[in-house]
Amino acid sequence: MSEYSRIFDGWLTRYKLNRLLNKYELENRLELDDAITIPSIDKGVTKFNGSFAEYVDRYFFWRGWAAMSCVVPAAICLYFALQMGLLIYTPIDGELPSGELFFAGWIVTVLISLLIIGLCVFAIKKDFFCYTHYPIRFNRKNRKVYIFQHNGPGGVIDIDWEKSYWIVGKIRDGWHSSYDLRCHILDNDGLIRHTFSVGGESSYRAEILQHWEMIRRYMEESPAALPFPPLHLFTSTEPTLLNCFLIQVGAVSGFNGLKSLPYLVFGSIWAFFRWISQKTCRTPRWPAEVEAVCQIAEDDPYRLPEPRQTAERDGLTEEEFLQEIDYIRSAKEAALAYEQANPVPSGP
C-alpha cells in the first residue's frame, strides 16, 4: 500500500479505513513523550486556555474549492447543453433535423444536464449547507481528544490522548507532495477505524513537526511551555467576506497575494466562493457533555483572546508585533535547517 494519501482524502474523497497500518505509518509514529527540538508553531489553533486547545480541520483552509472548481465545468456543460438543445430545433437547409438527429440531440442534452446536476450536488454536499469547519479539541484536563462530526446525538468522536496514533501524513497531488498532521483511531485488532487531520498542511515536513510539538507540549507539559507570547491566536472561523479573503489569498500566495496580480485575482475569486458557501453553513456546536468537561476558569492565566478576523493584530504593541515576526522568522529558519539535516523518511 502506498505511503501517500490523495490530496482531498478526508473531504472530497475518503481515507482508506478498516485496514492495518502500512510500513511507513508503523515506522514513523509520533511519540507523545518524544520532544521535537525545533521551535513550535501554530497551524490553525482557534481557542487556547488552561483546559483545552481547539484547532480547525485541515480542509478549513480549502473550503470554497469544491464550489469554485465545479462552477466552471458546470457552466461549460450548461452552455453546450443549451447549444445542443437549440440545435435540434434549428432548420438545416430550410428543413428540420431528422428524427435520428433529433433523438440523438435530446440524449446528449439529457446526459450533459445530468452531469451538471451531478457537479452541483457534489459541490453542495462538500461546500454548502454543512458546517463552517469541523473542530478538533484537545482537553489536557481529562486527556481526551474530541473530533467534531456534526451537531446532535453521536456527532462527536472522542479518544484517549494516550491511545491516539499520530503521524506526519504524506500527500501526493500529481508531482507535488505535501504533509499534514494526521491521527488514526485504531480498534483492539489494530485496524484503522477513523482518520482525521488537524490544522493546516505544509510543503515541509519540519513545519508539521513544529505544529505537532505545539500540541504535544500542550498535552504532555503545560500551556506555559508554549510561545504565547510572542505568538497569539491567528485564525478566525467567522465566515465574513474579509475573513474569507484573508484566508484564501494567504492560502494561494503565502500572504503575499497583494504583491502579485495573478495570485490576488485567483485568491479573490476563491474567497468569493468560500464566502458564498460558508454563509450557507452552520456553526459547529459541541454537545453539553463535552462543554461540561471543558469549563474554563474565570481567572485562567493561559486563556488567549480569540481573533474576530484572521491575522488580526488588535491589542498588540509595535514591540510585541516585532517580537512575533522575529519568532516566526527564526522558527522557519530552524525548520529549514532541520529539513536539510533530516531527510524525509521513505516507505515502500
Protein Blocks (a to p, Z undefined) as FASTA:
>chain_A
ZZbdcfkgoilpccdehiacdfklmmmcccfklccfbdcddehiabdcfkbccdddfklm
mgojlmmmmmmmmmmmmmmmmmmmmmmmgceehiacdfklmmmmmmmmmmmmmmmmmmmm
mmmmmmgopafbdcddddfklopacddfbgcehiaccddfklpccddddddehjaccddd
ddddddfkopafbdcdehjddfbfklmmmmmmmmmmmmmmcmklpccdfbdcfbdcbfcf
klmmmmmmmmmnoopmmmpmklmmmmmmmmmmmmmmmmmpccddddfklmmmmcccfklc
kbccddfbghiaghiafklmmmmmmmmmmmmmmmmmmmmmmccdddZZ
